[in-house]
Amino acid sequence: MKSKPADTAMPTALAQEPAKAQALAELQLRDASVRVTQARVSVMAALLSARSAVSHQDIQDQLVDMDRVTLYRALDCLTEAGLAHKIASDDRIFRYNAGAGAEHHDHGGHQHAHGHPQHQHGHFKCTRCARVFCLDGSGEAGFLESVLPSSGKHQTTAAQLQTALQKSLGKGFQSHEIELTIKGWCADCAD
């Protein structure tokens, strides 16, 4: 078994251009009408630069001058604003990734009972190194849309899944969150 790769926090093109990640982070905060603070910009830039979802500790290791409480508050703010999403894992460590909120607002994502965007895309979790990757899709359709059979209607993914849930279990069942996790080995660990 291989050890966890050291480059999990920032292997993307934005990682090589920190100024670009900072500028994009600030722009996304302004677009979401979130008050721009240095902590939020730094945390958002770290999330934008990450290839896979990162834990609080991963970000803390990267932003050594930021205290833990400020980091937690920034992550909560970004999650509440829909600029990042929080991924629960079976190792009981939450991981964060950028970008889910914009996807849901642009495509009319459903809201859950508390008014937050419903997280509607899948994840791939490596069972060797524990990294989590979002399955957002690279084309017009996201991952879930690409694997769900077309209903012939123009329903959102959440509506299609709700219909399938009711067909399977009967009326009265209502989903409020969709989690799909595919487990296996990432490209680094499968070698």
C-alpha positions in Angstrom: 0.0 0.0 0.0 1.3 3.4 -0.9 1.5 6.4 1.5 -0.7 9.4 1.1 0.6 11.7 -1.6 2.0 15.0 -0.3 0.4 17.2 -2.9 -3.3 16.7 -1.9 -3.8 20.3 -1.0 -2.8 22.3 -4.1 -2.0 20.4 -7.3 -4.2 22.3 -9.7 -3.2 25.2 -12.1 -4.6 27.7 -9.5 -2.1 26.2 -7.0 0.7 27.4 -9.2 -0.8 30.9 -9.4 -1.8 31.9 -5.9 -2.7 35.5 -7.0 -5.2 34.1 -9.5 -6.8 31.9 -6.9 -7.0 34.9 -4.5 -8.6 37.1 -7.2 -11.1 34.3 -8.1 -11.9 33.8 -4.5 -12.6 37.5 -3.9 -14.8 37.6 -7.1 -16.8 34.6 -5.9 -17.4 36.1 -2.5 -18.6 39.4 -4.0 -20.8 37.6 -6.5 -22.4 35.7 -3.6 -22.9 38.9 -1.7 -20.6 37.7 1.1 -18.6 40.2 3.1 -15.0 40.0 1.8 -12.5 39.4 4.6 -8.9 38.3 4.3 -9.7 35.0 6.1 -12.6 34.2 3.8 -10.5 35.0 0.7 -7.6 32.9 1.9 -9.8 29.9 2.8 -11.8 30.2 -0.5 -8.5 30.4 -2.5 -7.2 27.3 -0.7 -10.4 25.4 -1.6 -10.3 26.6 -5.2 -6.6 25.5 -5.5 -7.3 22.0 -4.0 -7.6 19.1 -6.4 -9.6 17.1 -3.9 -11.7 17.9 -0.9 -9.6 19.0 2.1 -10.0 18.7 5.8 -9.9 21.6 8.3 -6.5 20.4 9.3 -5.2 20.4 5.7 -6.2 24.0 5.4 -4.8 24.8 8.8 -1.5 23.3 7.7 -1.5 25.5 4.6 -2.7 28.7 6.4 -0.5 28.6 9.4 -1.1 32.2 10.5 -4.8 31.6 10.8 -6.3 30.5 14.1 -8.6 27.5 14.2 -11.7 29.4 15.2 -11.3 31.9 12.4 -10.8 29.0 10.0 -14.0 27.2 11.2 -16.0 30.4 10.9 -14.7 31.1 7.4 -15.5 27.5 6.3 -19.0 27.8 7.9 -19.6 31.1 6.1 -18.5 29.7 2.7 -20.7 26.6 3.2 -23.7 28.7 4.3 -23.2 30.9 1.2 -23.1 27.9 -1.1 -19.5 28.6 -2.2 -18.2 25.4 -0.6 -19.7 22.2 0.5 -19.0 20.0 3.5 -18.5 16.4 2.9 -19.2 13.9 5.7 -16.9 10.8 5.5 -17.0 7.5 7.2 -13.7 8.4 9.0 -15.7 11.1 10.8 -13.5 13.9 9.3 -15.4 16.6 7.4 -13.8 17.6 4.2 -14.5 20.8 2.2 -14.6 21.5 -1.5 -15.3 24.7 -3.5 -17.9 25.2 -6.1 -21.0 23.2 -5.3 -23.2 26.2 -4.5 -22.8 28.0 -7.8 -23.7 24.8 -9.6 -26.9 24.5 -7.7 -28.0 28.1 -8.0 -27.3 28.1 -11.7 -29.3 24.9 -12.4 -32.2 25.6 -10.0 -31.1 23.2 -7.2 -33.6 22.3 -4.6 -33.3 23.7 -1.0 -33.5 21.6 2.0 -35.8 22.3 5.0 -33.3 24.7 6.5 -32.9 26.7 3.3 -29.5 25.6 2.3 -28.7 24.3 -1.2 -29.2 20.6 -1.5 -25.9 18.9 -2.2 -26.7 16.9 -5.4 -23.5 15.5 -6.9 -21.5 12.5 -6.3 -18.0 11.9 -4.8 -15.2 9.4 -5.3 -13.4 8.4 -2.2 -10.0 6.6 -2.4 -10.0 3.8 0.2 -6.2 3.9 0.3 -5.3 7.6 0.8 -8.8 8.8 1.9 -8.9 11.7 -0.6 -12.4 12.7 -1.8 -13.0 14.0 -5.3 -16.2 15.6 -6.5 -17.9 14.1 -9.5 -19.1 17.3 -11.0 -18.8 16.3 -14.6 -16.9 18.1 -17.3 -19.6 18.7 -19.8 -23.1 20.2 -19.7 -24.4 17.3 -17.6 -23.0 16.5 -14.2 -22.1 13.0 -13.1 -25.5 12.2 -11.7 -27.3 13.5 -14.8 -25.0 11.4 -16.9 -25.9 8.1 -15.1 -29.6 8.7 -14.4 -32.0 7.5 -17.2 -33.7 10.4 -18.9 -37.3 10.7 -17.7 -38.3 12.5 -20.9 -39.4 15.4 -18.8 -37.2 18.4 -17.9 -36.8 17.5 -14.2 -33.9 18.3 -12.0 -31.7 15.5 -10.7 -33.3 15.9 -7.3 -36.8 15.7 -8.7 -35.9 12.5 -10.6 -34.4 10.9 -7.5 -37.4 12.0 -5.4 -39.7 10.3 -8.0 -37.6 7.1 -8.0 -37.6 7.1 -4.2 -41.4 7.3 -4.1 -41.8 4.6 -6.7 -39.5 2.4 -4.7 -40.7 3.1 -1.1 -44.2 4.6 -1.7 -45.8 8.0 -1.1 -44.8 10.0 1.9 -41.0 9.5 1.6 -39.2 12.7 0.9 -35.5 13.2 0.5 -33.7 16.3 1.8 -30.2 15.4 0.9 -28.6 13.2 -1.7 -25.3 11.5 -1.1 -23.5 9.3 -3.6 -20.1 8.1 -2.9 -18.2 5.7 -5.1 -15.3 4.0 -3.3 -12.1 2.7 -4.9 -8.5 3.7 -5.6 -7.5 7.1 -7.0 -5.1 7.3 -9.9 -2.1 7.8 -7.6 -2.9 4.8 -5.4 -4.0 2.5 -8.2 -0.5 2.6 -9.8 
